[in-house]
Structures are given as C-alpha cells and as structure tokens.
C-alpha cells in the first residue's frame, strides 16, 4: 500500500452539498502539514452544513446533483520513488454543526490507483514514458465522480505521460483511474521516449 503525504501548498476544492445552496468551488489551502495529516482553513457560505471535498484543488471543478467533474492529469511529472504532487485524486465528505466554524469528518479516500514501475538499470535515454491500458481502458483526463459512492463513473483519456529526468534502476509511479470501474486486472503498456 502506498502512503500519501500532504505537502506544503496543497489545497482542496470544497463544495456545499446542501439543497438550495449555491455549489461554489471554494479553494481551501493547507495551513499546517504533518505527514499524513493536514489542516485546511477557509470560509464557506453561511448556513451550509454538508460538504464534499476533493484533492487536489482544481479551479475548473464543478459539483452538480451529487456529481463532481474534475481532471486526473494526463501529463504528470516523473518523481523518483513516488508520484507527481497533485496527481492522486481523493474525495471526502464532512459536516459542520450549525454554530460551529469547523467542518468535521474529512477523511479522504483515494479515487485513483497509484502504480509503480522500475526502469531497467541500462535505460539512460528516457525523457518521457507513456502509459496506456492494453484493453483501451481510460486512465485520466476529464472525470465524473459519484459523490454518494465515491467512485469515478466516467473518464475521457486513454493514456498518461510521465515526463522528466528518468534514471535507470529507479522506481516511478503514476496515478490513474485504473481498476476503479471493473475491479479486474488490466495489462498496462509503457512506451519510452
């Protein structure tokens, strides 16, 4: 299992899910980060009590009738020993007691699979790696998320490109919507450039 750690500068998209309220995409920046825990602070519309949040913050993300539309990056930075910051899409829901200033219960669940691979040690020319599913399954791009089931219900693109300075023998990971719909194994194809 991969542990996900918060980074300084991480931010959430927070949406009110109350009926009759405007479903604004509010950017909530982190104020304190400590490994697998983080504190976020921001202002929300008065009277809202029910929320859904996604990580990472995306200015174009929307909420409508229990569905969030956002993006899993199709281009991700190659990071030796990890995956790109902001690539692992996560979701949480929470509530605020009337009169309280805190939204509680925001325990995030990953919406993506993080898959790693190790380049053979004799590879010293790779500048990018393109990942796709041999089955043609969609991995990234525009996604729709069912907030009730916390599952991705549609994905637009069939490949992810990792770019950066690759070193043979090192392990790299990418984050994508693999195994989210079927739960079945799928063969992956890596293309080095």
C-alpha positions as CSV (number, residue, x, y, z in Angstrom):
1,X,0.0,0.0,0.0
2,X,1.2,3.5,-0.9
3,X,1.0,6.1,1.9
4,X,0.0,9.6,0.7
5,X,1.6,12.5,2.4
6,X,0.4,16.1,2.4
7,X,2.7,18.8,1.0
8,X,3.0,22.4,1.9
9,X,0.8,24.4,-0.5
10,X,-1.7,21.6,-1.1
11,X,-5.3,22.8,-1.4
12,X,-8.8,21.3,-1.6
13,X,-11.9,22.0,-3.7
14,X,-14.8,22.2,-1.2
15,X,-18.4,22.2,-2.3
16,X,-21.6,22.6,-0.3
17,X,-24.0,19.7,-0.9
18,X,-27.0,21.3,0.8
19,X,-30.1,21.6,-1.3
20,X,-30.9,25.2,-2.3
21,X,-27.3,26.4,-1.7
22,X,-25.0,27.6,-4.4
23,X,-22.4,24.9,-5.0
24,X,-19.3,27.1,-5.2
25,X,-15.9,25.6,-5.7
26,X,-14.1,27.1,-2.7
27,X,-10.3,26.8,-2.6
28,X,-9.2,25.8,0.9
29,X,-5.4,26.0,1.3
30,X,-3.4,23.9,3.8
31,X,-2.3,25.8,6.9
32,X,-0.5,23.0,8.7
33,X,1.0,19.9,7.2
34,X,2.4,16.9,9.1
35,X,2.9,13.7,7.1
36,X,-0.5,12.0,6.6
37,X,-2.4,14.8,8.4
38,X,-3.1,18.4,7.4
39,X,-5.2,21.3,8.5
40,X,-7.0,23.5,6.0
41,X,-8.6,26.8,6.6
42,X,-11.1,28.8,4.6
43,X,-14.5,30.5,4.6
44,X,-17.7,28.8,3.5
45,X,-21.2,30.1,2.8
46,X,-23.3,30.8,5.9
47,X,-25.9,28.1,6.6
48,X,-24.1,25.3,4.8
49,X,-23.8,22.1,6.9
50,X,-22.9,19.3,4.4
51,X,-19.8,19.3,2.2
52,X,-17.8,17.2,-0.2
53,X,-14.1,17.9,-0.8
54,X,-11.7,16.7,-3.5
55,X,-7.9,16.9,-3.6
56,X,-6.2,18.5,-5.4
57,X,-7.9,21.8,-5.8
58,X,-9.0,22.4,-9.4
59,X,-10.4,25.8,-10.4
60,X,-12.5,24.2,-13.1
61,X,-14.0,21.5,-10.9
62,X,-17.8,21.6,-10.6
63,X,-20.5,20.0,-8.4
64,X,-24.0,19.3,-9.7
65,X,-26.6,16.9,-8.4
66,X,-24.2,14.7,-6.5
67,X,-21.5,14.5,-9.2
68,X,-18.2,16.3,-9.3
69,X,-16.5,16.9,-12.6
70,X,-12.7,17.4,-12.5
71,X,-9.5,16.2,-14.0
72,X,-6.8,13.5,-13.5
73,X,-3.8,15.0,-15.1
74,X,-2.8,13.3,-18.4
75,X,0.7,14.7,-18.1
76,X,2.4,14.0,-14.7
77,X,5.9,14.8,-13.5
78,X,8.2,11.9,-13.1
79,X,9.2,11.7,-9.4
80,X,11.7,9.0,-8.4
81,X,10.3,6.9,-5.6
82,X,6.9,8.5,-5.7
83,X,4.2,10.0,-8.0
84,X,3.6,13.6,-9.1
85,X,2.3,16.0,-6.5
86,X,-1.4,16.7,-7.1
87,X,-1.9,13.6,-9.3
88,X,-3.7,11.3,-6.8
89,X,-7.3,12.4,-6.8
90,X,-9.0,11.9,-3.4
91,X,-12.5,12.6,-2.0
92,X,-14.0,13.2,1.4
93,X,-17.4,14.3,2.8
94,X,-18.0,16.2,6.0
95,X,-20.4,18.1,8.1
96,X,-20.5,21.3,10.1
97,X,-22.7,21.6,13.1
98,X,-24.8,24.8,13.0
99,X,-22.9,27.5,15.0
100,X,-19.6,25.7,14.6
101,X,-16.7,27.0,12.5
102,X,-15.2,23.6,11.7
103,X,-16.1,21.0,9.1
104,X,-15.5,17.6,10.6
105,X,-15.1,14.1,9.3
106,X,-13.0,14.9,6.2
107,X,-11.2,11.6,5.9
108,X,-10.0,11.2,2.3
109,X,-10.3,8.1,0.2
110,X,-8.3,7.7,-2.9
111,X,-10.1,7.7,-6.2
112,X,-7.1,6.6,-8.2
113,X,-4.7,3.7,-8.3
114,X,-1.0,4.5,-7.9
115,X,1.0,2.1,-10.0
116,X,4.8,2.0,-9.9
117,X,7.4,0.6,-12.2
118,X,11.2,0.3,-12.1
119,X,13.2,1.2,-15.2
120,X,15.9,-1.3,-16.1
121,X,19.3,0.0,-15.0
122,X,20.6,0.1,-18.6
123,X,18.0,2.7,-19.6
124,X,19.6,6.1,-19.7
125,X,17.8,7.8,-22.5
126,X,14.1,8.2,-21.4
127,X,12.7,11.7,-21.3
128,X,9.0,10.6,-21.1
129,X,7.1,7.4,-20.5
130,X,3.6,7.0,-21.9
131,X,1.3,4.6,-20.0
132,X,-1.9,3.0,-21.5
133,X,-4.1,0.0,-20.8
134,X,-3.8,-2.7,-23.4
135,X,-7.6,-3.1,-23.2
136,X,-8.1,0.6,-24.2
137,X,-9.4,1.5,-20.7
138,X,-9.5,5.2,-20.0
139,X,-6.9,6.3,-17.4
140,X,-7.0,10.1,-17.0
141,X,-8.4,13.4,-18.3
142,X,-11.9,14.7,-17.5
143,X,-13.6,12.6,-14.9
144,X,-17.0,12.4,-13.3
145,X,-17.2,11.3,-9.6
146,X,-20.4,10.0,-8.0
147,X,-20.2,11.6,-4.5
148,X,-22.5,9.1,-2.9
149,X,-20.5,6.0,-3.9
150,X,-17.1,7.9,-4.0
151,X,-16.3,6.3,-7.4
152,X,-15.3,7.6,-10.8
153,X,-18.1,7.0,-13.3
154,X,-16.5,8.3,-16.5
155,X,-13.0,9.1,-17.8
156,X,-12.1,10.7,-21.1
157,X,-8.5,9.8,-22.0
158,X,-6.7,6.5,-22.6
159,X,-3.1,7.4,-21.7
160,X,-0.9,9.2,-19.2
161,X,2.5,10.7,-20.0
162,X,5.2,11.0,-17.3
163,X,7.9,13.5,-18.2
164,X,11.1,14.4,-16.5
165,X,14.6,13.2,-15.9
166,X,14.4,9.4,-15.7
167,X,17.3,7.4,-14.2
168,X,17.7,3.7,-15.0
169,X,17.2,1.5,-11.9
170,X,14.8,4.0,-10.2
171,X,11.1,3.4,-9.5
172,X,8.5,5.9,-10.8
173,X,4.7,5.9,-10.2
174,X,1.7,7.4,-11.9
175,X,-1.8,7.9,-10.7
176,X,-4.8,7.0,-12.8
177,X,-8.4,5.7,-12.9
178,X,-7.2,2.1,-13.2
179,X,-9.4,-0.7,-11.7
180,X,-11.9,1.8,-10.5
181,X,-14.9,0.6,-12.5
182,X,-14.4,-3.1,-13.0
183,X,-12.1,-4.1,-10.2
184,X,-10.5,-6.5,-12.6
185,X,-6.8,-6.7,-13.5
186,X,-5.7,-5.0,-16.7
187,X,-2.4,-5.2,-18.6
188,X,-0.5,-2.0,-19.0
189,X,1.8,-0.8,-21.8
190,X,4.7,1.5,-21.2
191,X,6.3,3.4,-24.1
192,X,9.7,5.0,-23.5
193,X,10.8,8.1,-25.5
